[in-house]
């Protein structure tokens, strides 16, 4: 694509704007009216507590059904996103800059994360449709699509766990979070899919097996650690790996995954990100942007969290660090 064509494609067409606003409008309406479990969030500094309606999985399933119906009836093309990728990127970027943080009274942290995660899945599905129609949907494409789809759907199955994460508890709502959810997640976490659309990669059986192993280990560590933390916050006496939880100072958990590393969930997240890129082979560094970015982000976030916990827990944190010396990677870091 030459410079003139690229510049022209950066100008959103009306169809791209319609796709974007239809998507965000659907999420706002579905999040407000569909039934879902009402989950209490963390206690805020003013002693109040927010509640979150966890209906993301139902919203996703309904959107998949509506999209399939639209394709079946001929109202939309299954490759509509893949055909207008750059236009949608520019339209979403413009929208994320001007979006009001109090838009329609919807809980925006849940709304933005939900929008980004679902967009990631629908971009991938459109890319898969394009690969399938072109006859290039080989093992590499299938593994990448399966791993990402599992991760995204699993997020909505366990959406309640999001209420006890750093993003909800500690991150402030602002441009970085809005831009990250609406632009960065859907349009950079799918780089592997766009790359596989234009590059044929033939994986050996051994490479595919190793890739699956890394995905499974990453998923078990990521989901297991986050679930243990969430369950502990809700029920401090709940068993962990069949045993009563061990605490430091009556506050900090040192059982299960949290006795292996202080941020064991980050290890799982990094392994998952790596598994999304490995189907692309090793001929280019471009598909490895996501795990590289995530590694840097989580190291930075871990340092911020360490400083915050040190200030909050003081000598209890010092004792905890002695019992759990590894930050993310056991016996390494």
Beta strands, then each sheet from edge to edge (+ up, - down):
strand 1: 37-43
strand 2: 49-54
strand 3: 247-248
strand 4: 252-253
sheet 1: 1+ 2-
sheet 2: 3+ 4-
end
